[in-house]
Amino acid sequence: MHQLASILLVDDDPSTNFLNEAALYPLRLTDTYLTAHDGEEALALLREQTQATPEQPVLVLLDMAMPVMGGMEFLEAFRGLPASIQAATVLVVLAINMSSVDMSRLGEYPIAGTMSKPLTGDRLSTILSLHFNGRAAGR
């Protein structure tokens, strides 16, 4: 099983990013954690992830409600990234509340899954086993 190239936490709340990283760290999925406070920062960081591959992807945990560029806007802009970046990126949406309209729209985008906040290791393990076919796991 391969380790992830990195995990990108995209949330405008620094304390949420900190708590998410704390929940993820014991799983030993990666040595590299990145944070972005909105979708624009996240897109810029994805463009820089040259070491990521489909076999060793970047996992993006995406909040939906953010200033500047929210989650839906990020998902739309993600489609415009080069195919190599899209193939090496696994998107998981994290949200507390989402409208049914937004939930139905998620099917239009290449996301691997959704999770409600707060993030826990158990929830992430379930997403990994269901959606990533074991291609990312701890060392």
C-alpha positions as CSV (number, residue, x, y, z in Angstrom):
1,M,0.0,0.0,0.0
2,H,1.2,3.5,-0.9
3,Q,1.4,6.5,1.3
4,L,-0.3,9.7,0.1
5,A,2.0,12.4,-1.4
6,S,0.3,15.0,0.8
7,I,-3.0,15.9,2.4
8,L,-4.4,19.4,1.7
9,L,-6.8,20.7,4.3
10,V,-9.0,23.4,2.8
11,D,-10.9,25.3,5.5
12,D,-11.1,29.0,6.4
13,D,-11.0,28.1,10.1
14,P,-7.4,27.6,11.3
15,S,-8.6,25.7,14.4
16,T,-10.5,23.2,12.2
17,N,-7.5,22.7,10.0
18,F,-5.4,22.0,13.2
19,L,-8.0,19.6,14.6
20,N,-8.3,17.8,11.3
21,E,-4.5,17.4,11.1
22,A,-4.5,16.1,14.7
23,A,-7.1,13.5,13.7
24,L,-5.2,12.5,10.6
25,Y,-1.7,12.3,12.0
26,P,-2.1,9.0,13.9
27,L,-3.1,7.3,10.6
28,R,0.3,8.0,9.2
29,L,-1.0,8.5,5.7
30,T,1.6,11.2,4.7
31,D,4.5,13.2,6.0
32,T,3.2,16.4,4.3
33,Y,0.2,18.4,5.4
34,L,-0.7,21.5,3.6
35,T,-3.4,24.1,4.5
36,A,-5.4,26.5,2.4
37,H,-8.0,29.0,3.8
38,D,-10.0,29.2,0.6
39,G,-10.4,27.6,-2.8
40,E,-8.0,29.9,-4.6
41,E,-5.2,29.0,-2.2
42,A,-6.0,25.3,-2.6
43,L,-5.8,25.5,-6.4
44,A,-2.4,27.3,-6.2
45,L,-1.1,24.5,-3.9
46,L,-2.4,21.8,-6.1
47,R,-0.6,23.3,-9.1
48,E,2.6,23.0,-7.1
49,Q,2.2,19.3,-6.1
50,T,4.6,17.9,-8.7
51,Q,5.4,14.7,-6.7
52,A,1.7,13.5,-6.7
53,T,0.7,10.6,-8.9
54,P,-2.5,8.5,-9.2
55,E,-0.6,5.9,-7.2
56,Q,0.4,8.4,-4.6
57,P,-2.2,11.0,-4.7
58,V,-2.9,14.3,-2.9
59,L,-5.9,13.9,-0.7
60,V,-7.9,17.2,-0.5
61,L,-10.4,17.6,2.4
62,L,-12.6,20.4,1.3
63,D,-14.8,22.6,3.4
64,M,-17.8,24.0,1.4
65,A,-18.5,27.3,3.2
66,M,-15.5,29.6,2.7
67,P,-14.9,33.3,1.8
68,V,-13.2,34.3,-1.5
69,M,-13.8,31.0,-3.2
70,G,-16.1,28.4,-1.6
71,G,-16.2,24.7,-2.1
72,M,-18.6,24.6,-5.1
73,E,-16.5,27.3,-6.9
74,F,-13.4,25.3,-6.1
75,L,-14.9,22.2,-7.6
76,E,-15.9,24.1,-10.7
77,A,-12.4,25.6,-11.1
78,F,-10.8,22.1,-10.4
79,R,-12.2,20.9,-13.7
80,G,-9.9,23.5,-15.4
81,L,-6.7,22.1,-13.9
82,P,-4.5,19.9,-16.1
83,A,-5.6,16.3,-16.4
84,S,-2.4,15.1,-14.6
85,I,-3.3,17.2,-11.5
86,Q,-6.9,16.0,-11.6
87,A,-5.8,12.3,-11.9
88,A,-3.4,12.7,-8.9
89,T,-6.0,14.4,-6.6
90,V,-8.6,12.7,-4.5
91,L,-11.3,15.1,-3.3
92,V,-13.4,14.6,-0.2
93,V,-16.0,17.1,0.9
94,L,-16.3,18.0,4.6
95,A,-19.4,19.8,5.7
96,I,-21.5,20.5,8.7
97,N,-24.7,21.4,6.8
98,M,-25.4,21.4,3.1
99,S,-28.6,22.2,1.3
100,S,-30.2,19.4,-0.7
101,V,-29.5,21.4,-3.8
102,D,-25.8,21.5,-3.1
103,M,-25.7,17.9,-2.1
104,S,-27.3,16.9,-5.5
105,R,-24.9,19.1,-7.4
106,L,-21.9,17.3,-5.8
107,G,-22.7,14.4,-8.2
108,E,-21.5,16.6,-11.1
109,Y,-18.0,16.7,-9.7
110,P,-15.2,14.2,-9.3
111,I,-15.4,13.7,-5.6
112,A,-14.5,10.5,-3.8
113,G,-16.9,11.0,-1.0
114,T,-18.4,13.3,1.6
115,M,-18.0,13.4,5.4
116,S,-19.7,15.4,8.0
117,K,-17.6,17.4,10.4
118,P,-15.8,16.8,12.7
119,L,-13.3,14.6,10.9
120,T,-12.3,11.4,12.7
121,G,-9.8,8.8,11.9
122,D,-12.6,6.2,11.7
123,R,-14.6,8.2,9.2
124,L,-11.5,8.8,7.1
125,S,-10.6,5.1,7.2
126,T,-14.1,4.3,5.9
127,I,-13.7,6.7,3.0
128,L,-10.2,5.3,2.2
129,S,-11.5,1.7,2.1
130,L,-14.6,2.5,0.2
131,H,-13.3,5.0,-2.4
132,F,-9.6,4.5,-2.8
133,N,-9.4,0.7,-3.2
134,G,-6.6,0.6,-0.6
135,R,-4.2,2.7,-2.7
136,A,-3.3,4.8,0.3
137,A,-2.6,3.5,3.7
138,G,-0.2,4.0,6.6
139,R,3.3,2.8,6.5
